[in-house]
Amino acid sequence: MKSGNPFYRWSIRTKTVLLIIGVSVIFGSGVLAFIYFQMQNTLRDAAITKTRLVAEGLSVKAVVPVQVEDLNALQSIQREAVSRPDVAYCFIRDGRGKVLTSSFEGNALPPALQTNNILNPGMPFGAQPAIIPVKDNIIDVIDIASPIAGGTLGTVHVGLNRARIKPAGGMLLLYGMEVGIVMLIMASLVAVLISAIVIAPIKDLMAVAESLGNGDLSKKVNVRTGDELGRLGEILNRTGDQLQALARTASDQDTMQRRAADLLAVVSTAAKGDLTVRAEVTADTLGSVADSLNLLITNHRMLVTYASNVAAEIQRSPSGMPLSSDSGDHSRHLADVTKRLTDTIGRYKFGKEQMTGETPLPPLEGHAPVEEDVTTSDEDIKIGFIE
């Protein structure tokens, strides 16, 4: 649901930047932690190796003093060892395990060192961790034992203060964090750049989609890539083209229906006797039908006009206005008029010439030829046609 999604209002650019930064932080933290622990182990191993070498040198120096039990020489060796900053203590045992000299007060070893790191014969050295109190402080040490004369004369124990190793590791961690911060800033800039490259096509797609939704089918996506966004843009462009085609088809259908309705209205009006109507002639199929209908109405009008003239001529004959002074001529004239009227109606119904408008109607004797622009009024045409 929208209300339960805290990221609903976040833009894709914000999500992309945060995603890249988050991945960079997690990855960088993991790498930094790995490097830190590796450096800590490396520094510890290096410190142990260094202290072991010191212990081995001291054990070589302690051979003769142990043999003659020269405590002053042994104390000098012990002071030489503790003078180093990373050495917490030093004590020397003889072959029976007795402490000959020690940096602890009264040669009293802490309980953690009394039984710790006891070398067996033939062992080159030993290293064991321990936690001991030194001058009211609890320190973490690594007890390194080096045998004197192969262990027959005793052992030299040197305590490596592990707290001296941690500052070096801390400095490396600090340097790593500084480098990590710089890399994080660079990753943020890269994230912004990548989001801008990715978001620009998406914004273009959104603009075109909104235009399509608002009915503007002229907008097109500028496809610049062949990835998923590019293919989506091509789909939107094809969709817009199809919608435009459908819109044109629907518009053409509406126009065709409107013209067909107008044509049917003209036919209906002409069927009721109004021969003055004209259908709109267009360049399409209905335009051809409308042109033929106009020609048919024109011919019909000409026929009605011609028939009206003939009827008027016949009506004038009984009223004392003969068409000829001779009675036989008058009868022949009426027969001729009737024949021409019959022939005209036959040509109108079945003749191809009248449908194409090639042959005009034959004129009455004493009357002008019948043309489309007749002088009979529209009202006379309507009445004569209905009768």
PLY file of the C-alpha trace (Angstrom):
ply
format ascii 1.0
element vertex 387
property float x
property float y
property float z
element edge 386
property int vertex1
property int vertex2
end_header
0.00 0.00 0.00
1.07 3.58 -0.62
0.68 4.61 3.00
2.77 1.68 4.23
5.62 2.12 1.76
8.17 4.67 3.05
9.91 4.74 -0.35
6.75 5.49 -2.35
7.54 9.17 -2.88
11.23 8.67 -3.52
12.41 9.33 -7.05
14.36 6.76 -9.02
17.40 9.05 -8.98
17.35 9.19 -5.17
16.95 5.43 -4.92
19.76 4.86 -7.41
22.16 7.21 -5.62
21.35 5.74 -2.22
21.67 2.22 -3.59
25.11 2.89 -5.05
26.26 4.69 -1.91
24.90 1.91 0.30
26.60 -0.79 -1.75
29.82 1.23 -1.72
29.66 1.66 2.06
28.97 -2.02 2.68
31.61 -3.17 0.24
34.14 -0.61 1.45
33.50 -1.49 5.10
33.97 -5.16 4.36
37.19 -4.54 2.47
38.44 -2.18 5.17
37.66 -4.68 7.94
39.35 -7.45 6.00
42.43 -5.30 5.42
42.47 -4.24 9.08
42.39 -7.80 10.40
44.92 -8.92 7.85
47.22 -6.08 8.83
46.70 -6.86 12.49
47.69 -10.47 11.91
50.62 -9.41 9.78
51.82 -6.93 12.38
51.38 -9.50 15.15
53.30 -12.13 13.22
56.02 -9.59 12.45
56.19 -8.52 16.11
56.31 -12.14 17.26
59.08 -12.90 14.80
61.01 -9.85 15.87
60.60 -10.65 19.57
61.52 -14.29 18.96
64.76 -13.16 17.34
65.42 -10.98 20.38
64.72 -13.92 22.68
66.99 -16.19 20.65
69.81 -13.62 20.86
69.30 -13.33 24.61
69.31 -17.12 25.04
72.65 -17.30 23.26
74.06 -14.62 25.56
72.69 -16.40 28.62
74.49 -19.73 28.04
77.67 -18.89 29.93
76.04 -16.85 32.73
73.61 -19.70 33.39
76.44 -22.23 33.47
78.42 -20.18 36.01
75.28 -18.79 37.67
76.37 -15.20 37.04
73.24 -13.36 38.19
74.66 -9.94 37.35
75.16 -10.95 33.74
71.70 -12.52 33.65
70.15 -9.34 35.08
71.97 -7.31 32.47
70.48 -9.54 29.77
67.03 -9.18 31.36
67.34 -5.36 31.49
68.42 -5.32 27.86
65.22 -7.13 26.93
62.78 -4.92 28.88
64.43 -1.80 27.53
62.62 -2.41 24.26
59.28 -0.56 24.01
57.26 -3.57 22.87
58.57 -5.92 25.61
56.48 -6.04 28.77
58.69 -8.33 30.86
61.58 -10.82 30.78
62.61 -13.66 33.02
65.12 -16.51 32.78
64.67 -20.05 34.08
67.28 -22.71 34.55
66.95 -26.30 33.44
65.05 -27.25 36.61
62.44 -24.47 36.05
63.78 -22.17 38.74
63.53 -18.45 37.98
67.04 -17.08 38.00
66.18 -13.44 37.22
63.01 -11.57 36.38
61.70 -8.07 35.69
58.90 -8.73 38.18
59.32 -7.60 41.76
60.90 -10.29 43.93
61.10 -12.60 40.92
57.44 -13.46 41.64
55.86 -14.54 38.41
52.15 -13.92 37.82
50.06 -17.08 38.13
49.29 -17.01 34.39
53.02 -17.36 33.60
54.04 -19.94 36.16
52.90 -22.91 34.15
52.48 -21.26 30.76
54.65 -21.92 27.72
56.76 -24.73 29.18
59.04 -25.99 26.40
59.60 -29.65 25.86
63.07 -30.87 24.86
63.78 -30.26 21.21
61.24 -27.42 20.74
62.84 -24.41 18.97
60.60 -21.82 20.64
57.13 -21.29 22.05
54.55 -18.51 21.90
51.46 -18.45 24.09
49.03 -15.59 24.83
48.39 -14.51 28.39
46.76 -11.75 30.39
48.79 -10.57 33.38
48.85 -7.69 35.86
51.82 -5.37 35.52
52.11 -2.38 37.82
48.38 -2.26 38.58
47.55 -2.62 34.89
46.09 -5.61 33.12
47.88 -6.17 29.85
47.51 -8.66 27.03
50.82 -10.27 26.16
52.31 -13.06 24.09
54.85 -15.05 26.05
57.75 -16.06 23.79
60.16 -18.69 25.12
63.54 -19.45 23.57
65.57 -22.46 24.86
69.10 -22.00 26.23
71.52 -24.54 24.74
68.65 -26.53 23.28
66.68 -26.39 26.55
69.24 -28.19 28.67
70.27 -25.04 30.55
66.87 -23.39 30.74
64.74 -20.86 28.79
64.52 -17.15 28.23
60.94 -15.76 28.36
60.10 -12.42 26.77
56.61 -10.92 26.96
55.42 -9.10 23.84
52.97 -6.33 24.74
50.12 -6.67 22.23
48.91 -3.17 23.04
51.97 -1.89 21.19
50.76 -3.61 18.05
47.24 -2.12 18.12
48.27 1.53 17.65
50.00 0.62 14.42
46.88 -1.22 13.30
44.75 1.72 14.42
46.82 4.10 12.32
46.37 1.85 9.32
42.65 1.70 10.04
42.53 5.50 10.21
44.34 5.80 6.91
41.99 3.24 5.43
38.96 5.18 6.67
40.29 8.37 5.14
40.80 6.61 1.84
37.35 5.07 2.22
35.74 8.48 2.74
37.44 9.81 -0.39
36.30 6.76 -2.32
32.78 7.19 -0.94
32.67 10.78 -2.19
33.87 9.63 -5.57
31.27 6.85 -5.54
28.58 9.43 -4.75
29.64 11.55 -7.70
29.66 8.49 -9.94
26.22 7.53 -8.57
24.84 10.96 -9.43
26.34 10.74 -12.92
25.00 7.23 -13.49
21.56 8.18 -12.19
21.50 11.18 -14.53
22.40 8.94 -17.48
19.78 6.37 -16.51
17.04 8.81 -15.48
17.17 10.99 -18.62
15.65 8.28 -20.88
13.13 7.42 -18.18
11.99 11.04 -18.00
11.64 11.07 -21.78
9.55 7.91 -21.59
7.38 9.42 -18.85
6.81 12.59 -20.89
5.76 10.62 -23.97
3.53 8.31 -21.89
1.81 11.31 -20.28
1.29 12.87 -23.72
-0.28 9.66 -24.99
-2.50 9.55 -21.93
-3.60 13.14 -22.57
-4.45 12.38 -26.20
-1.39 13.97 -27.83
-0.23 11.24 -30.23
2.46 13.33 -31.93
5.12 12.90 -29.22
7.90 10.44 -29.96
10.63 8.92 -27.79
14.18 9.75 -28.85
15.66 6.24 -28.77
19.43 6.47 -28.22
20.23 3.02 -26.81
19.40 -0.58 -27.56
18.84 -1.67 -23.98
15.53 -2.30 -22.18
14.75 1.43 -22.01
15.45 1.79 -25.74
13.15 -1.11 -26.56
10.48 0.36 -24.31
10.80 3.64 -26.21
10.35 1.81 -29.52
7.23 0.11 -28.13
5.81 3.49 -27.06
6.53 4.92 -30.52
4.79 2.00 -32.21
1.88 2.35 -29.81
1.55 6.03 -30.69
1.61 5.23 -34.42
-1.07 2.57 -33.98
-3.22 4.93 -31.94
-2.85 7.58 -34.64
-3.89 5.05 -37.28
-6.89 4.03 -35.19
-7.80 7.67 -34.66
-7.61 8.36 -38.40
-9.69 5.26 -39.11
-12.31 6.31 -36.58
-12.36 9.83 -38.03
-12.72 8.45 -41.56
-15.54 6.21 -40.41
-17.32 9.13 -38.77
-16.90 11.21 -41.94
-18.18 8.35 -44.10
-21.19 7.84 -41.85
-21.94 11.55 -41.89
-21.72 11.71 -45.68
-23.84 8.58 -46.03
-26.45 10.14 -43.75
-26.38 13.34 -45.82
-26.74 11.31 -49.02
-29.69 9.37 -47.60
-31.27 12.67 -46.56
-30.93 13.94 -50.15
-32.50 10.74 -51.47
-35.35 11.01 -48.98
-35.96 14.65 -49.88
-35.90 13.89 -53.60
-38.28 10.97 -53.08
-40.76 13.37 -51.46
-40.76 15.49 -54.62
-38.16 18.16 -53.94
-35.95 17.99 -57.04
-33.96 21.08 -56.10
-31.71 19.28 -53.62
-28.12 18.41 -54.47
-25.80 15.91 -52.82
-22.26 16.96 -51.87
-19.76 15.54 -54.36
-16.46 14.40 -52.84
-13.41 12.52 -54.12
-14.27 9.22 -52.42
-16.70 6.44 -53.33
-19.67 8.22 -51.84
-18.75 11.20 -53.99
-19.29 9.08 -57.11
-22.63 7.92 -55.76
-23.57 11.52 -54.96
-22.60 12.61 -58.47
-24.76 9.89 -60.01
-27.63 10.84 -57.71
-27.33 14.50 -58.72
-27.42 13.45 -62.39
-30.48 11.29 -61.74
-32.28 14.13 -59.97
-31.37 16.52 -62.79
-32.73 14.12 -65.42
-35.84 13.57 -63.34
-36.32 17.30 -63.07
-35.85 17.70 -66.81
-38.39 14.94 -67.42
-40.93 16.50 -65.10
-40.37 19.87 -66.72
-40.80 18.37 -70.17
-43.93 16.53 -69.11
-45.30 19.73 -67.60
-44.75 21.56 -70.91
-46.47 18.78 -72.83
-49.40 18.76 -70.41
-49.71 22.52 -70.75
-49.73 22.20 -74.53
-52.45 19.53 -74.43
-54.53 21.58 -71.96
-54.44 24.61 -74.25
-55.81 22.67 -77.24
-59.43 22.12 -76.05
-59.74 25.73 -74.92
-59.78 27.07 -78.47
-56.03 27.57 -78.91
-55.12 24.93 -81.48
-51.57 24.27 -82.34
-52.50 24.31 -86.13
-55.36 25.69 -88.19
-55.94 22.39 -89.82
-57.81 19.73 -87.75
-55.82 16.86 -89.26
-52.59 18.64 -88.57
-53.77 19.20 -85.01
-54.45 15.50 -84.51
-51.16 14.54 -86.04
-49.40 17.06 -83.82
-51.00 15.65 -80.67
-50.07 12.12 -81.76
-46.53 13.26 -82.39
-46.31 14.95 -78.96
-47.67 11.83 -77.27
-45.18 9.64 -79.12
-42.27 11.87 -78.21
-43.38 11.92 -74.57
-43.59 8.13 -74.54
-40.18 7.85 -76.18
-38.72 10.30 -73.67
-40.04 8.37 -70.68
-38.69 5.14 -72.21
-35.26 6.68 -72.68
-35.33 8.05 -69.16
-36.09 4.65 -67.66
-33.99 2.41 -69.86
-31.71 4.60 -71.95
-28.05 4.81 -71.18
-27.72 8.13 -72.95
-29.93 9.97 -70.51
-28.03 8.60 -67.47
-24.79 9.98 -68.87
-26.41 13.22 -69.97
-25.25 12.90 -73.59
-28.59 13.37 -75.47
-30.90 16.28 -74.59
-34.66 15.89 -74.41
-36.44 16.63 -77.73
-38.03 20.05 -77.83
-41.70 20.66 -78.27
-42.88 22.49 -81.34
-42.87 26.11 -80.50
-40.81 25.56 -77.29
-37.14 25.84 -76.48
-35.08 22.67 -75.84
-35.34 21.40 -72.25
-32.12 21.99 -70.31
-31.12 21.59 -66.70
-31.60 25.29 -66.05
-35.34 25.27 -66.68
-37.70 28.16 -66.16
-40.40 26.17 -64.43
-40.54 26.99 -60.76
-39.52 24.50 -58.08
-42.98 24.61 -56.62
-44.46 23.54 -60.00
-41.98 20.71 -60.19
-42.84 19.48 -56.73
-46.61 19.60 -57.37
-46.40 18.00 -60.79
-44.19 15.22 -59.46
-46.44 14.44 -56.53
-49.49 14.35 -58.76
0 1
1 2
2 3
3 4
4 5
5 6
6 7
7 8
8 9
9 10
10 11
11 12
12 13
13 14
14 15
15 16
16 17
17 18
18 19
19 20
20 21
21 22
22 23
23 24
24 25
25 26
26 27
27 28
28 29
29 30
30 31
31 32
32 33
33 34
34 35
35 36
36 37
37 38
38 39
39 40
40 41
41 42
42 43
43 44
44 45
45 46
46 47
47 48
48 49
49 50
50 51
51 52
52 53
53 54
54 55
55 56
56 57
57 58
58 59
59 60
60 61
61 62
62 63
63 64
64 65
65 66
66 67
67 68
68 69
69 70
70 71
71 72
72 73
73 74
74 75
75 76
76 77
77 78
78 79
79 80
80 81
81 82
82 83
83 84
84 85
85 86
86 87
87 88
88 89
89 90
90 91
91 92
92 93
93 94
94 95
95 96
96 97
97 98
98 99
99 100
100 101
101 102
102 103
103 104
104 105
105 106
106 107
107 108
108 109
109 110
110 111
111 112
112 113
113 114
114 115
115 116
116 117
117 118
118 119
119 120
120 121
121 122
122 123
123 124
124 125
125 126
126 127
127 128
128 129
129 130
130 131
131 132
132 133
133 134
134 135
135 136
136 137
137 138
138 139
139 140
140 141
141 142
142 143
143 144
144 145
145 146
146 147
147 148
148 149
149 150
150 151
151 152
152 153
153 154
154 155
155 156
156 157
157 158
158 159
159 160
160 161
161 162
162 163
163 164
164 165
165 166
166 167
167 168
168 169
169 170
170 171
171 172
172 173
173 174
174 175
175 176
176 177
177 178
178 179
179 180
180 181
181 182
182 183
183 184
184 185
185 186
186 187
187 188
188 189
189 190
190 191
191 192
192 193
193 194
194 195
195 196
196 197
197 198
198 199
199 200
200 201
201 202
202 203
203 204
204 205
205 206
206 207
207 208
208 209
209 210
210 211
211 212
212 213
213 214
214 215
215 216
216 217
217 218
218 219
219 220
220 221
221 222
222 223
223 224
224 225
225 226
226 227
227 228
228 229
229 230
230 231
231 232
232 233
233 234
234 235
235 236
236 237
237 238
238 239
239 240
240 241
241 242
242 243
243 244
244 245
245 246
246 247
247 248
248 249
249 250
250 251
251 252
252 253
253 254
254 255
255 256
256 257
257 258
258 259
259 260
260 261
261 262
262 263
263 264
264 265
265 266
266 267
267 268
268 269
269 270
270 271
271 272
272 273
273 274
274 275
275 276
276 277
277 278
278 279
279 280
280 281
281 282
282 283
283 284
284 285
285 286
286 287
287 288
288 289
289 290
290 291
291 292
292 293
293 294
294 295
295 296
296 297
297 298
298 299
299 300
300 301
301 302
302 303
303 304
304 305
305 306
306 307
307 308
308 309
309 310
310 311
311 312
312 313
313 314
314 315
315 316
316 317
317 318
318 319
319 320
320 321
321 322
322 323
323 324
324 325
325 326
326 327
327 328
328 329
329 330
330 331
331 332
332 333
333 334
334 335
335 336
336 337
337 338
338 339
339 340
340 341
341 342
342 343
343 344
344 345
345 346
346 347
347 348
348 349
349 350
350 351
351 352
352 353
353 354
354 355
355 356
356 357
357 358
358 359
359 360
360 361
361 362
362 363
363 364
364 365
365 366
366 367
367 368
368 369
369 370
370 371
371 372
372 373
373 374
374 375
375 376
376 377
377 378
378 379
379 380
380 381
381 382
382 383
383 384
384 385
385 386
